[in-house]
Amino acid sequence: RKEVEQDPGPFNVPEGATVAFNCTYSNSASQSFFWYRQDCRKEPKLLMSVYSSGNEDGRFTAQLNRASQYISLLIRDSKLSDSATYLCVVKDNFNKFYFGSGTKLNVKP
Amino acid sequence: ETGVTQSPTHLIKTRGQQVTLRCSSQSGHNTVSWYQQALGQGPQFIFQYYREEENGRGNFPPRFSGLQFPNYSSELNVNALELDDSALYLCASSLQDEQYFGPGTRLTVT
């Protein structure tokens, strides 16, 4: 079983739509959680850290559910520029980082 | 831009050779992590260096080794290259857990 699992998508949504991604992780001792976005043939860029209390940054909201071992990312009012692959990242208690394989989002005009 | 730089940008090597990749971390960051990303996959954690010591390691064989220097820049060394080592190699610098990636080195092994 993979440490971090994501639906690969693609999610094809119109501009202005709300879209949500989930990610599950297997290690209950995981300590830190993040969302990154990666554009084609570019490096991953930090989107946001995910806190136990949930956090919001503009149109983006991240939630952590430790009991069910999943994290989510909600994007409201999707823009064309949101088209990318979204990577879920988990850090365990041995300083190891695990990336999911990513969820591809296509926002259409 | 993150301020994290990597060299070289591209590299072609032959199976069995050795390679050294370099990374300069963002100013003020004391931790560097290295990742291997195959096409269509998420980055795979190789190891992390904190203040010149290895601080965590993923499931990579010992022929993957690294160094961190007093200025916190880092090297990734891979010995006895195999065809499956062809990938994008990313380094990320951080002060705590939020990592900032360089543009990567694309390694092709023939």
Backbone of each chain as ProteinMPNN parsed JSONL, in Angstrom:
{"seq_chain_A": "RKEVEQDPGPFNVPEGATVAFNCTYSNSASQSFFWYRQDCRKEPKLLMSVYSSGNEDGRFTAQLNRASQYISLLIRDSKLSDSATYLCVVKDNFNKFYFGSGTKLNVKP", "coords_chain_A": {"N_chain_A": [[0.858, -1.199, 0.0], [0.539, 2.221, -0.832], [2.124, 5.039, 0.763], [0.917, 7.526, 0.55], [-2.022, 8.375, -1.063], [-3.684, 9.439, -3.971], [-6.381, 10.476, -6.083], [-5.815, 10.246, -9.463], [-7.153, 11.761, -11.364], [-7.969, 13.047, -14.682], [-9.479, 16.051, -13.345], [-11.871, 17.802, -14.873], [-13.023, 20.954, -15.135], [-15.268, 23.79, -15.404], [-14.426, 27.281, -15.71], [-14.756, 29.172, -12.73], [-15.964, 27.213, -11.262], [-16.283, 25.154, -8.301], [-13.967, 22.973, -6.864], [-12.873, 19.916, -5.41], [-10.276, 18.078, -3.849], [-9.176, 14.994, -2.506], [-6.957, 13.245, -0.302], [-5.39, 10.399, 0.945], [-3.584, 9.033, 3.72], [-1.285, 6.621, 5.08], [0.141, 6.314, 7.461], [-0.436, 6.683, 10.734], [1.064, 8.131, 12.498], [1.967, 10.323, 11.227], [3.166, 13.665, 10.831], [3.223, 16.233, 9.623], [1.631, 18.134, 7.033], [0.941, 18.906, 3.643], [0.029, 20.8, 0.711], [1.064, 20.899, -2.611], [1.541, 22.483, -5.809], [2.121, 21.531, -9.162], [3.271, 22.512, -12.205], [3.354, 21.548, -15.668], [6.365, 19.959, -16.402], [7.754, 21.508, -14.614], [9.088, 22.548, -11.367], [7.738, 21.411, -8.178], [5.59, 23.62, -6.371], [5.077, 25.148, -3.259], [1.844, 25.213, -2.032], [0.123, 25.337, 0.223], [0.441, 24.77, 3.759], [-1.09, 22.296, 5.851], [-3.174, 22.475, 8.529], [-4.272, 21.189, 11.71], [-6.549, 22.48, 12.508], [-7.592, 23.291, 10.193], [-7.198, 25.424, 7.335], [-7.223, 28.473, 5.459], [-6.571, 30.126, 2.404], [-7.174, 32.669, 0.634], [-8.832, 31.691, -2.215], [-8.469, 29.071, -1.642], [-8.876, 26.249, 0.445], [-7.811, 24.159, 3.007], [-8.113, 21.04, 4.661], [-7.674, 18.856, 7.447], [-8.141, 15.572, 8.466], [-7.52, 13.721, 10.998], [-8.466, 11.418, 12.232], [-9.631, 9.89, 10.216], [-7.572, 9.859, 8.531], [-7.088, 11.553, 6.263], [-6.503, 14.257, 3.971], [-7.731, 17.302, 2.585], [-8.323, 19.46, -0.222], [-9.826, 22.373, -1.22], [-10.882, 24.248, -3.911], [-12.145, 27.284, -4.753], [-14.131, 29.16, -7.114], [-12.717, 28.611, -9.602], [-9.876, 29.322, -11.626], [-8.427, 29.728, -14.916], [-5.697, 29.621, -14.636], [-5.359, 27.93, -12.523], [-5.061, 25.419, -13.463], [-3.221, 22.545, -13.224], [-1.076, 20.059, -11.696], [-1.895, 18.727, -8.603], [-0.273, 18.067, -5.653], [-0.222, 16.008, -2.877], [1.329, 15.993, 0.277], [3.036, 14.344, 2.87], [4.628, 14.296, 5.974], [6.49, 12.051, 7.905], [7.164, 10.678, 11.243], [9.856, 10.257, 11.184], [11.252, 12.098, 9.817], [10.822, 11.723, 7.099], [9.564, 12.438, 3.891], [6.6, 12.067, 2.055], [5.241, 12.021, -1.082], [2.179, 12.186, -2.859], [1.005, 10.813, -6.006], [-0.232, 12.765, -7.364], [-2.946, 14.883, -8.444], [-4.562, 15.703, -11.34], [-5.689, 18.773, -12.57], [-7.804, 20.355, -14.814], [-8.861, 23.398, -15.882], [-11.409, 24.746, -17.7], [-12.305, 27.19, -20.212]], "CA_chain_A": [[0.0, 0.0, 0.0], [1.316, 3.455, -0.877], [2.011, 5.89, 1.948], [-0.011, 8.615, 0.256], [-2.78, 8.043, -2.268], [-4.53, 10.488, -4.548], [-7.064, 10.2, -7.335], [-5.009, 10.935, -10.477], [-7.962, 12.615, -12.225], [-8.067, 14.487, -14.479], [-10.702, 16.749, -13.031], [-12.108, 18.826, -15.901], [-14.069, 21.817, -14.583], [-15.346, 25.106, -16.055], [-14.029, 28.45, -14.904], [-15.747, 29.574, -11.739], [-16.453, 26.058, -10.502], [-15.607, 24.737, -7.069], [-13.48, 21.601, -7.016], [-12.255, 19.41, -4.181], [-9.435, 16.883, -3.949], [-8.839, 14.312, -1.259], [-5.717, 12.486, -0.282], [-5.336, 9.588, 2.159], [-2.244, 8.616, 4.107], [-1.375, 5.342, 5.801], [0.844, 6.316, 8.739], [-1.174, 7.501, 11.696], [2.009, 8.963, 13.25], [2.397, 11.428, 10.371], [3.211, 14.877, 11.637], [3.01, 17.488, 8.89], [0.856, 17.878, 5.825], [1.077, 20.036, 2.731], [-0.37, 20.72, -0.693], [1.924, 21.564, -3.585], [1.07, 22.383, -7.187], [3.217, 21.35, -10.099], [2.945, 22.72, -13.608], [4.027, 20.586, -16.545], [7.811, 20.082, -16.58], [8.294, 22.487, -13.662], [9.232, 22.019, -10.023], [6.58, 21.632, -7.302], [5.571, 24.877, -5.602], [4.244, 25.047, -2.061], [0.558, 25.911, -2.079], [-0.188, 25.635, 1.616], [0.526, 23.757, 4.804], [-2.419, 21.913, 6.318], [-3.163, 22.423, 9.985], [-5.364, 20.397, 12.301], [-7.747, 23.311, 12.617], [-7.979, 23.711, 8.857], [-6.719, 26.753, 7.025], [-7.739, 29.043, 4.225], [-5.732, 31.143, 1.799], [-7.909, 33.153, -0.534], [-9.82, 30.743, -2.766], [-8.036, 27.712, -1.303], [-9.11, 25.813, 1.813], [-7.287, 22.82, 3.277], [-8.612, 20.43, 5.897], [-7.012, 17.625, 7.877], [-8.944, 14.688, 9.312], [-6.559, 12.723, 11.521], [-9.159, 10.171, 12.577], [-9.821, 9.128, 8.984], [-6.285, 9.926, 7.834], [-7.103, 12.16, 4.932], [-6.482, 15.71, 3.861], [-8.503, 17.75, 1.429], [-8.078, 20.792, -0.761], [-10.997, 22.916, -1.916], [-10.595, 25.448, -4.699], [-13.377, 27.973, -5.149], [-14.026, 30.113, -8.219], [-11.539, 28.155, -10.351], [-9.324, 30.141, -12.71], [-7.656, 28.968, -15.901], [-4.335, 29.48, -14.113], [-5.318, 26.863, -11.516], [-4.769, 24.152, -14.143], [-1.923, 22.051, -12.765], [-1.192, 18.835, -10.903], [-1.858, 19.05, -7.172], [0.423, 17.001, -4.944], [-0.417, 15.916, -1.432], [2.611, 15.62, 0.889], [2.941, 13.994, 4.286], [5.915, 14.036, 6.63], [6.287, 11.125, 9.027], [7.887, 10.993, 12.47], [11.278, 9.977, 10.982], [11.738, 13.112, 8.863], [10.67, 11.308, 5.704], [8.451, 13.09, 3.207], [5.945, 11.219, 1.065], [4.388, 12.72, -2.034], [1.267, 11.417, -3.683], [1.306, 10.89, -7.439], [-0.807, 13.988, -7.902], [-4.264, 14.956, -9.083], [-4.488, 16.687, -12.424], [-6.852, 19.656, -12.719], [-7.922, 21.167, -16.035], [-9.942, 24.37, -15.809], [-11.741, 25.091, -19.086], [-13.022, 28.47, -20.342]], "C_chain_A": [[0.887, 1.24, 0.0], [1.084, 4.27, 0.386], [0.982, 6.988, 1.756], [-0.711, 8.296, -1.062], [-3.678, 9.19, -2.679], [-5.213, 9.948, -5.786], [-6.305, 10.938, -8.436], [-5.799, 11.906, -11.351], [-7.846, 12.165, -13.683], [-9.461, 14.953, -14.064], [-10.826, 17.87, -14.066], [-13.279, 19.681, -15.449], [-14.109, 23.128, -15.366], [-14.828, 26.187, -15.123], [-15.143, 28.801, -13.943], [-16.273, 28.439, -10.888], [-15.676, 25.905, -9.198], [-15.203, 23.278, -7.232], [-12.764, 21.186, -5.742], [-11.45, 18.158, -4.481], [-9.25, 16.299, -2.56], [-7.562, 13.532, -1.422], [-5.74, 11.677, 1.006], [-3.899, 9.195, 2.45], [-2.333, 7.439, 5.06], [-0.776, 5.38, 7.197], [0.159, 7.261, 9.72], [-0.256, 8.409, 12.519], [2.514, 10.142, 12.421], [2.222, 12.758, 11.095], [2.831, 16.15, 10.889], [2.42, 17.163, 7.526], [0.863, 19.127, 4.945], [0.358, 19.741, 1.419], [0.632, 21.525, -1.522], [1.206, 21.536, -4.931], [2.3, 22.26, -8.087], [2.694, 21.55, -11.509], [3.816, 21.792, -14.446], [5.512, 20.932, -16.708], [8.428, 21.192, -15.719], [8.448, 21.836, -12.293], [7.957, 22.228, -9.22], [6.728, 22.966, -6.563], [4.617, 24.718, -4.424], [2.983, 25.875, -2.225], [0.16, 26.312, -0.66], [0.123, 24.454, 2.516], [-0.894, 23.465, 5.264], [-2.362, 21.726, 7.82], [-4.386, 21.667, 10.495], [-6.671, 21.166, 12.342], [-8.287, 23.715, 11.252], [-7.434, 25.104, 8.583], [-7.155, 27.166, 5.625], [-6.755, 30.092, 3.728], [-6.424, 31.589, 0.526], [-8.948, 32.145, -0.979], [-9.54, 29.294, -2.353], [-8.276, 27.421, 0.177], [-8.595, 24.392, 1.965], [-7.824, 22.331, 4.607], [-7.828, 19.157, 6.166], [-7.975, 16.843, 8.749], [-8.032, 13.569, 9.789], [-7.243, 11.381, 11.804], [-9.317, 9.271, 11.352], [-8.578, 9.149, 8.095], [-6.439, 10.405, 6.383], [-6.993, 13.672, 5.053], [-7.204, 16.102, 2.585], [-8.068, 19.143, 1.026], [-9.302, 21.206, -1.545], [-10.562, 24.174, -2.643], [-11.918, 26.04, -5.142], [-13.098, 28.891, -6.327], [-12.783, 29.81, -9.072], [-11.171, 29.11, -11.476], [-8.576, 29.241, -13.685], [-6.252, 28.67, -15.372], [-4.226, 28.44, -13.0], [-5.019, 25.507, -12.144], [-3.345, 23.721, -13.819], [-2.149, 20.668, -12.171], [-0.996, 19.203, -9.444], [-1.341, 17.834, -6.401], [0.168, 17.111, -3.447], [0.89, 15.408, -0.817], [2.425, 15.402, 2.386], [4.351, 13.766, 4.818], [5.667, 13.114, 7.815], [7.133, 11.524, 10.23], [9.367, 10.607, 12.397], [11.877, 10.929, 9.952], [11.726, 12.632, 7.423], [9.432, 11.984, 5.124], [7.906, 12.162, 2.122], [5.013, 12.07, 0.211], [3.407, 11.736, -2.656], [1.669, 11.573, -5.141], [0.647, 12.08, -8.113], [-2.182, 13.806, -8.506], [-4.22, 16.062, -10.123], [-5.802, 17.462, -12.535], [-6.737, 20.424, -14.034], [-9.107, 22.096, -15.862], [-10.17, 24.895, -17.225], [-12.477, 26.427, -19.124], [-14.514, 28.24, -20.533]], "O_chain_A": [[1.87, 1.307, 0.739], [0.018, 4.215, 1.0], [0.26, 7.34, 2.688], [-0.059, 7.984, -2.058], [-4.338, 9.823, -1.854], [-4.684, 9.064, -6.461], [-6.16, 12.158, -8.351], [-5.216, 12.772, -12.004], [-7.638, 10.974, -13.913], [-10.471, 14.331, -14.391], [-9.989, 18.771, -14.123], [-14.409, 19.197, -15.382], [-13.096, 23.538, -15.932], [-14.798, 26.02, -13.904], [-16.323, 28.74, -14.289], [-16.958, 28.676, -9.894], [-14.583, 26.444, -9.023], [-15.996, 22.45, -7.68], [-12.129, 22.005, -5.079], [-11.87, 17.295, -5.252], [-9.177, 17.024, -1.568], [-7.144, 13.202, -2.532], [-6.076, 12.215, 2.06], [-3.091, 9.042, 1.533], [-3.329, 7.272, 5.764], [-1.141, 4.562, 8.042], [0.179, 8.48, 9.549], [-0.727, 9.346, 13.165], [3.394, 10.88, 12.865], [1.277, 12.956, 11.858], [2.194, 17.041, 11.452], [2.658, 16.103, 6.947], [0.799, 20.253, 5.438], [0.114, 18.586, 1.07], [0.991, 22.655, -1.189], [0.363, 20.672, -5.171], [3.363, 22.812, -7.803], [1.787, 20.847, -11.953], [4.862, 21.318, -14.003], [5.866, 22.045, -17.097], [9.48, 21.74, -16.049], [7.995, 20.712, -12.08], [7.17, 23.121, -9.535], [7.826, 23.377, -6.187], [3.501, 24.221, -4.571], [3.035, 27.07, -2.515], [-0.104, 27.482, -0.384], [0.077, 23.297, 2.097], [-1.793, 24.288, 5.09], [-1.588, 20.91, 8.323], [-5.392, 21.531, 9.799], [-7.754, 20.592, 12.228], [-9.309, 24.394, 11.156], [-7.231, 25.882, 9.515], [-7.415, 26.34, 4.75], [-6.179, 30.846, 4.512], [-6.281, 30.967, -0.526], [-9.842, 31.785, -0.213], [-10.31, 28.394, -2.69], [-7.933, 28.222, 1.047], [-8.904, 23.522, 1.15], [-7.973, 23.1, 5.556], [-7.38, 18.474, 5.246], [-8.564, 17.399, 9.677], [-7.799, 12.594, 9.074], [-6.634, 10.326, 11.625], [-9.158, 8.053, 11.435], [-8.55, 8.524, 7.034], [-5.991, 9.762, 5.434], [-7.335, 14.272, 6.072], [-7.277, 15.329, 1.63], [-7.519, 19.901, 1.825], [-9.762, 20.482, -2.428], [-9.944, 25.061, -2.053], [-12.712, 25.386, -5.819], [-11.971, 29.347, -6.519], [-11.911, 30.664, -9.235], [-12.034, 29.634, -12.18], [-8.147, 28.141, -13.335], [-5.692, 27.604, -15.629], [-3.121, 28.103, -12.577], [-4.749, 24.543, -11.428], [-2.386, 24.44, -14.102], [-3.274, 20.168, -12.147], [-0.048, 19.905, -9.091], [-1.891, 16.736, -6.486], [0.326, 18.173, -2.844], [1.494, 14.476, -1.349], [1.75, 16.173, 3.069], [5.167, 13.112, 4.169], [4.768, 13.345, 8.624], [7.749, 12.59, 10.233], [10.063, 10.622, 13.412], [12.873, 10.615, 9.301], [12.533, 13.083, 6.611], [8.394, 12.087, 5.779], [8.666, 11.553, 1.37], [4.118, 12.745, 0.72], [3.76, 10.593, -2.944], [2.555, 12.36, -5.474], [0.919, 12.378, -9.276], [-2.535, 12.738, -9.005], [-3.885, 17.208, -9.822], [-6.882, 16.874, -12.586], [-5.718, 21.051, -14.323], [-10.239, 21.637, -15.71], [-9.257, 25.417, -17.864], [-13.193, 26.767, -18.182], [-15.275, 29.2, -20.66]]}, "seq_chain_B": "ETGVTQSPTHLIKTRGQQVTLRCSSQSGHNTVSWYQQALGQGPQFIFQYYREEENGRGNFPPRFSGLQFPNYSSELNVNALELDDSALYLCASSLQDEQYFGPGTRLTVT", "coords_chain_B": {"N_chain_B": [[10.359, 33.381, -7.655], [12.186, 30.753, -5.995], [14.786, 30.953, -5.123], [16.361, 28.762, -4.927], [18.837, 26.944, -6.452], [19.966, 24.693, -9.019], [22.396, 22.517, -10.456], [23.856, 20.409, -12.977], [21.501, 21.538, -15.542], [20.586, 19.664, -17.366], [21.628, 16.319, -18.044], [23.466, 13.69, -19.493], [24.281, 10.371, -19.078], [26.15, 7.294, -19.047], [25.202, 3.913, -18.438], [26.461, 2.515, -15.44], [28.261, 4.525, -14.925], [29.193, 7.334, -12.777], [27.581, 10.058, -11.079], [27.363, 13.502, -10.139], [25.262, 15.77, -8.635], [24.277, 19.152, -8.018], [23.221, 21.572, -5.56], [22.089, 24.679, -4.496], [21.003, 26.192, -1.616], [18.163, 28.164, -0.491], [18.737, 31.404, 0.81], [19.38, 31.534, 4.25], [18.186, 29.123, 4.82], [18.667, 25.96, 6.369], [18.419, 23.339, 5.77], [18.376, 20.705, 3.439], [16.692, 18.767, 1.068], [16.535, 15.905, -1.038], [15.04, 14.661, -4.02], [13.696, 12.176, -6.236], [12.083, 12.205, -9.293], [10.127, 10.408, -11.36], [8.677, 10.23, -14.638], [5.326, 11.19, -14.685], [4.9, 10.51, -12.076], [4.801, 11.21, -8.513], [7.253, 13.131, -6.651], [9.907, 11.209, -5.201], [11.208, 10.705, -2.045], [14.6, 10.983, -1.321], [16.776, 11.61, 0.507], [17.497, 13.689, 3.408], [19.335, 16.515, 4.463], [20.557, 18.122, 7.303], [22.152, 20.747, 8.686], [24.654, 19.699, 7.816], [24.481, 16.98, 8.363], [23.062, 13.763, 7.648], [19.612, 13.474, 7.882], [17.377, 12.019, 7.568], [16.112, 9.383, 5.58], [14.986, 7.982, 2.555], [13.708, 5.1, 0.738], [16.097, 4.288, -0.806], [18.946, 2.824, -2.429], [22.334, 2.349, -1.084], [24.066, 3.368, -3.019], [23.196, 5.815, -3.643], [24.183, 8.777, -2.427], [25.017, 11.579, -0.291], [25.999, 14.998, 0.422], [26.32, 17.766, 2.62], [27.317, 21.108, 2.775], [29.18, 23.577, 4.752], [28.017, 26.031, 4.026], [25.48, 25.289, 3.56], [24.812, 24.432, 1.032], [24.434, 21.619, -1.228], [25.235, 18.272, -2.334], [24.288, 15.599, -4.476], [25.191, 12.341, -4.981], [25.41, 9.699, -7.265], [26.247, 6.43, -7.711], [27.377, 3.828, -9.978], [25.417, 3.931, -12.131], [22.113, 3.141, -13.213], [19.723, 2.2, -15.754], [17.148, 2.788, -14.864], [17.565, 4.939, -13.236], [17.17, 7.192, -14.613], [15.614, 10.233, -14.557], [13.931, 13.145, -13.147], [15.728, 15.066, -10.941], [15.242, 16.583, -7.95], [15.957, 19.213, -5.714], [15.218, 20.513, -2.505], [14.961, 23.264, -0.353], [14.754, 24.219, 3.092], [13.662, 25.765, 6.151], [12.133, 24.989, 8.254], [9.545, 22.729, 8.017], [8.354, 23.442, 5.605], [8.962, 23.233, 2.279], [11.019, 24.412, -0.395], [11.439, 24.252, -3.76], [14.079, 23.666, -6.132], [14.727, 24.071, -9.702], [15.389, 21.605, -10.723], [17.343, 18.796, -11.986], [17.607, 17.151, -14.96], [18.222, 13.898, -15.536], [19.497, 11.586, -17.774], [20.035, 8.25, -18.39], [21.851, 6.132, -20.404]], "CA_chain_B": [[11.41, 32.366, -7.638], [12.491, 30.289, -4.645], [16.176, 31.182, -4.762], [17.061, 27.478, -4.898], [19.392, 26.676, -7.778], [20.519, 23.361, -9.214], [23.208, 22.356, -11.657], [23.471, 21.054, -14.228], [20.08, 21.472, -15.871], [20.407, 18.378, -18.025], [22.833, 15.501, -18.014], [23.335, 12.354, -20.075], [25.342, 9.486, -18.596], [26.068, 5.904, -19.48], [25.034, 2.925, -17.367], [27.69, 2.166, -14.743], [29.008, 5.729, -14.546], [28.843, 8.023, -11.554], [27.152, 11.424, -11.35], [27.212, 14.408, -8.99], [24.336, 16.878, -8.858], [24.514, 20.195, -7.026], [22.068, 22.368, -5.157], [22.328, 25.794, -3.576], [19.744, 26.415, -0.909], [17.708, 29.539, -0.31], [19.429, 32.086, 1.902], [18.747, 31.364, 5.562], [17.695, 27.754, 5.003], [19.749, 25.088, 6.8], [18.035, 21.957, 5.475], [18.205, 20.39, 2.021], [16.169, 17.427, 0.779], [16.654, 15.49, -2.443], [13.954, 13.821, -4.505], [13.727, 11.65, -7.597], [10.732, 12.194, -9.86], [9.953, 9.761, -12.661], [7.59, 10.808, -15.431], [3.983, 10.785, -14.297], [4.869, 10.133, -10.657], [5.179, 12.242, -7.562], [8.646, 13.021, -6.206], [10.234, 10.19, -4.197], [12.194, 11.233, -1.098], [15.859, 10.239, -1.268], [17.276, 11.889, 1.867], [17.499, 15.077, 3.851], [20.498, 16.94, 5.238], [20.347, 19.242, 8.223], [23.437, 21.149, 9.277], [25.722, 18.832, 7.305], [24.278, 15.584, 8.748], [21.863, 13.14, 7.096], [18.577, 13.654, 8.904], [16.226, 11.201, 7.192], [16.434, 8.728, 4.317], [13.944, 7.177, 1.946], [14.065, 3.731, 0.359], [17.048, 4.277, -1.913], [20.134, 2.031, -2.067], [23.505, 3.131, -0.634], [24.795, 4.039, -4.105], [22.75, 7.213, -3.59], [24.771, 9.385, -1.24], [24.968, 13.034, -0.365], [26.819, 15.837, 1.298], [25.914, 19.162, 2.776], [28.5, 21.909, 3.099], [28.914, 24.581, 5.792], [27.127, 27.102, 3.54], [24.218, 24.574, 3.395], [24.627, 23.848, -0.296], [24.437, 20.164, -1.108], [25.479, 17.431, -3.508], [23.756, 14.232, -4.547], [26.06, 11.475, -5.775], [24.841, 8.391, -7.588], [27.253, 5.535, -8.296], [26.919, 2.653, -10.731], [24.128, 4.336, -12.678], [21.262, 2.168, -13.89], [18.787, 2.856, -16.675], [16.003, 3.277, -14.077], [17.905, 6.179, -12.531], [16.745, 8.304, -15.47], [14.518, 10.92, -13.862], [14.188, 14.518, -12.732], [16.208, 15.105, -9.563], [14.858, 17.862, -7.366], [16.34, 19.498, -4.343], [14.333, 21.459, -1.833], [15.557, 23.779, 0.874], [13.755, 24.597, 4.077], [14.125, 26.132, 7.489], [11.381, 24.006, 9.015], [9.024, 21.67, 7.145], [7.869, 23.94, 4.305], [10.094, 23.072, 1.378], [11.023, 25.216, -1.615], [12.168, 23.433, -4.716], [14.81, 24.165, -7.275], [14.147, 23.678, -10.995], [15.678, 20.213, -11.019], [18.312, 18.314, -12.972], [17.054, 15.994, -15.687], [19.282, 12.918, -15.791], [19.191, 10.485, -18.69], [21.052, 7.194, -18.378], [21.7, 5.327, -21.632]], "C_chain_B": [[11.785, 32.009, -6.202], [13.893, 30.64, -4.205], [16.971, 29.903, -4.643], [17.547, 27.194, -6.321], [19.993, 25.281, -7.831], [21.357, 23.343, -10.478], [23.68, 20.908, -11.757], [21.967, 20.963, -14.463], [19.737, 20.114, -16.472], [21.731, 17.632, -18.021], [22.538, 14.156, -18.672], [24.55, 11.54, -19.642], [25.096, 8.086, -19.131], [25.924, 5.006, -18.263], [26.385, 2.557, -16.771], [28.515, 3.368, -14.312], [28.508, 6.286, -13.222], [28.449, 9.46, -11.898], [27.068, 12.209, -10.039], [26.314, 15.563, -9.399], [24.489, 17.867, -7.714], [23.291, 21.053, -6.78], [22.538, 23.48, -4.227], [21.004, 26.17, -2.933], [19.404, 27.898, -0.843], [18.416, 30.135, 0.906], [18.663, 31.927, 3.211], [18.222, 29.977, 5.831], [18.857, 26.827, 5.337], [19.495, 23.616, 6.464], [17.837, 21.794, 3.974], [17.708, 18.955, 1.896], [16.32, 17.157, -0.706], [15.537, 14.518, -2.788], [14.26, 13.347, -5.918], [12.301, 11.629, -8.118], [10.765, 11.572, -11.251], [8.738, 10.366, -13.344], [6.24, 10.278, -14.959], [3.837, 10.373, -12.847], [5.13, 11.346, -9.78], [6.651, 12.08, -7.178], [8.804, 11.956, -5.12], [11.392, 10.719, -3.34], [13.43, 10.355, -1.079], [16.466, 10.376, 0.121], [17.221, 13.393, 2.144], [18.772, 15.333, 4.645], [20.15, 18.168, 6.055], [21.68, 19.532, 8.888], [24.522, 20.096, 9.05], [25.589, 17.359, 7.713], [23.029, 15.034, 8.051], [20.822, 13.026, 8.194], [17.345, 12.812, 8.633], [16.548, 10.619, 5.829], [15.246, 7.909, 3.838], [14.489, 5.818, 1.534], [14.93, 3.7, -0.891], [18.296, 3.537, -1.478], [21.321, 2.925, -1.716], [24.278, 3.793, -1.764], [24.294, 5.477, -4.317], [23.311, 7.8, -2.299], [24.774, 10.9, -1.399], [25.936, 13.696, 0.578], [26.108, 17.156, 1.474], [27.125, 19.92, 3.29], [28.159, 22.962, 4.145], [28.019, 25.728, 5.323], [25.739, 26.553, 3.208], [23.911, 24.152, 1.962], [24.831, 22.339, -0.183], [24.767, 19.504, -2.432], [24.745, 16.112, -3.354], [24.688, 13.453, -5.457], [25.347, 10.145, -6.023], [25.929, 7.588, -8.294], [26.581, 4.44, -9.095], [25.53, 2.892, -11.317], [23.427, 3.192, -13.415], [20.278, 2.919, -14.781], [17.605, 3.471, -15.921], [16.305, 4.533, -13.268], [17.555, 7.404, -13.371], [15.5, 8.943, -14.855], [14.877, 12.39, -13.709], [14.601, 14.477, -11.262], [16.0, 16.521, -9.027], [15.505, 18.014, -6.004], [15.395, 20.555, -3.792], [15.023, 21.957, -0.585], [14.446, 24.235, 1.813], [14.434, 25.057, 5.358], [13.402, 25.234, 8.513], [10.831, 22.985, 8.026], [8.556, 22.149, 5.785], [9.052, 24.008, 3.345], [9.901, 23.886, 0.106], [11.984, 24.576, -2.598], [12.962, 24.244, -5.728], [14.208, 23.631, -8.552], [14.454, 22.247, -11.407], [16.801, 20.002, -12.02], [17.698, 17.098, -13.642], [18.208, 15.09, -16.1], [18.757, 11.836, -16.721], [20.35, 9.506, -18.652], [20.815, 6.298, -19.578], [22.552, 4.062, -21.553]], "O_chain_B": [[11.714, 32.848, -5.305], [14.172, 30.628, -3.006], [18.15, 29.948, -4.292], [16.763, 27.203, -7.27], [20.467, 24.753, -6.824], [21.073, 24.053, -11.443], [23.883, 20.25, -10.737], [21.246, 20.37, -13.661], [18.728, 19.501, -16.126], [22.805, 18.232, -17.997], [21.488, 13.558, -18.437], [25.694, 11.962, -19.815], [24.007, 7.746, -19.594], [26.456, 5.299, -17.192], [27.345, 2.313, -17.502], [29.371, 3.253, -13.435], [27.548, 5.791, -12.632], [28.923, 10.016, -12.889], [26.75, 11.662, -8.983], [26.575, 16.249, -10.388], [24.791, 17.483, -6.584], [22.445, 21.238, -7.656], [23.293, 23.239, -3.285], [20.015, 26.431, -3.617], [20.242, 28.761, -1.103], [18.658, 29.45, 1.899], [17.455, 32.154, 3.27], [17.845, 29.672, 6.962], [19.904, 26.879, 4.692], [20.283, 22.748, 6.841], [17.214, 22.631, 3.322], [18.235, 18.044, 2.535], [16.243, 18.07, -1.527], [15.14, 13.677, -1.981], [14.967, 14.002, -6.684], [11.407, 11.095, -7.462], [11.344, 12.123, -12.187], [7.873, 10.947, -12.689], [6.039, 9.068, -14.849], [2.765, 9.934, -12.431], [5.619, 12.374, -10.247], [7.227, 11.008, -7.363], [7.955, 11.816, -4.239], [12.427, 11.128, -3.867], [13.345, 9.148, -0.855], [16.649, 9.385, 0.829], [16.947, 14.218, 1.273], [19.229, 14.477, 5.403], [19.537, 19.118, 5.566], [22.258, 18.679, 9.561], [25.208, 19.671, 9.98], [26.49, 16.567, 7.438], [22.046, 15.756, 7.882], [21.105, 12.546, 9.292], [16.371, 12.879, 9.383], [17.185, 11.277, 5.007], [14.586, 7.228, 4.623], [15.589, 5.431, 1.928], [14.532, 3.146, -1.916], [18.681, 3.597, -0.31], [21.313, 4.119, -2.017], [25.075, 4.697, -1.508], [24.888, 6.25, -5.069], [22.95, 7.364, -1.206], [24.563, 11.429, -2.49], [26.591, 13.059, 1.404], [25.382, 17.61, 0.59], [27.865, 19.426, 4.14], [26.983, 23.219, 4.403], [27.33, 26.339, 6.14], [24.911, 27.265, 2.64], [22.856, 23.573, 1.704], [25.335, 21.844, 0.825], [24.603, 20.091, -3.502], [24.602, 15.581, -2.252], [24.945, 13.869, -6.587], [24.763, 9.553, -5.116], [26.461, 7.999, -9.325], [25.395, 4.154, -8.928], [24.588, 2.15, -11.035], [24.047, 2.402, -14.126], [20.032, 4.111, -14.593], [17.117, 4.54, -16.288], [15.401, 5.126, -12.681], [17.637, 8.533, -12.887], [14.477, 8.288, -14.66], [15.966, 12.826, -14.082], [13.889, 13.91, -10.433], [16.507, 17.502, -9.571], [15.59, 17.057, -5.235], [14.851, 21.377, -4.529], [15.606, 21.173, 0.164], [13.348, 24.587, 1.381], [15.607, 24.778, 5.608], [13.992, 24.788, 9.498], [11.607, 22.42, 7.254], [8.374, 21.33, 4.885], [10.014, 24.742, 3.571], [8.789, 24.033, -0.402], [13.167, 24.384, -2.315], [12.576, 25.345, -6.121], [13.278, 22.825, -8.509], [13.845, 21.73, -12.343], [17.159, 20.894, -12.789], [17.315, 16.136, -12.977], [19.058, 15.469, -16.906], [17.703, 11.247, -16.479], [21.503, 9.883, -18.858], [19.72, 5.764, -19.759], [22.558, 3.262, -22.489]]}, "name": "protein", "num_of_chains": 2, "seq": "RKEVEQDPGPFNVPEGATVAFNCTYSNSASQSFFWYRQDCRKEPKLLMSVYSSGNEDGRFTAQLNRASQYISLLIRDSKLSDSATYLCVVKDNFNKFYFGSGTKLNVKPETGVTQSPTHLIKTRGQQVTLRCSSQSGHNTVSWYQQALGQGPQFIFQYYREEENGRGNFPPRFSGLQFPNYSSELNVNALELDDSALYLCASSLQDEQYFGPGTRLTVT"}
